[in-house]
Amino acid sequence: MASSTGGSDLFQSYEQDFQTVSDGIRQKIEQQIPSQSGEQRKATVRAAERELDEVDEILGQMEMEILNVPSPSRTRLQAKLRLFKSEGEKMKRDLRRASAVAPNRSTERDELLGDYANSSQSDLDASTMDQRQRLLTGTERLGESSRRLEDSHRLALETEGIGINILSTLKGQRETMLRARDTLSEADSYIDKASKTLKGMARR
């Protein structure tokens, strides 16, 4: 069903679902997984993978819904769908990266053995790993922002093209109406002349 803003109420509902699930995935990737280890970490990774599957299902529903939307709104929604797909791929990459970074096992071993000699070095390693992770995340976000700007620019161009086509269509319709009016005026003139001729013949 089309909404008053030229989109689709159902698409907007899918969009809200996408944002909710995505927020949960990002929280797991950025906060929970880096601070966990062992079975707890594995369980969080599996939960994030299930949520990514749910994201794929939502994107598929969005794609199906776009087919039921009128063409002018369809172009805008297709651009939004491309953005959402790009976000989904980025979350998959981030999850693989977060899963590949092993927890700091030396710290756990030191605690078990009661050896605190290497605790400072472990803290330094953890800090370096955290800084590297933040740098990678920042680079990914910068690339994502660039892709969003490109998509937004493309959407603006597509919207401009739609507006030009609509104006061209309206201009053509106006010209057709003007020609029809001229034709009617010419026909009225012929009718007046014929009427005068008939009246003249009747007087004779």
Salt bridges, closest charged atoms under 4 A:
GLU15 OE1 - LYS80 NZ 3.00
ASP23 OD1 - ARG26 NH1 3.36
GLU30 OE2 - ARG141 NH2 2.77
GLU39 OE2 - LYS42 NZ 3.75
GLU51 OE2 - LYS28 NZ 3.16
ASP56 OD2 - LYS92 NZ 3.16
GLU63 OE1 - LYS85 NZ 3.41
GLU87 OE1 - ARG26 NH2 3.25
GLU87 OE2 - ARG148 NH2 2.27
GLU89 OE2 - LYS92 NZ 3.72
ASP94 OD2 - LYS90 NZ 2.72
ASP94 OD1 - ARG97 NH1 3.01
ASP130 OD2 - ARG134 NE 3.15
GLU140 OE1 - ARG93 NH2 3.54
GLU140 OE2 - ARG97 NH2 3.12
GLU144 OE1 - ARG147 NH2 2.86
GLU144 OE2 - ARG148 NE 3.86
ASP151 OD1 - ARG154 NH2 2.03
GLU158 OE2 - ARG82 NH2 3.68
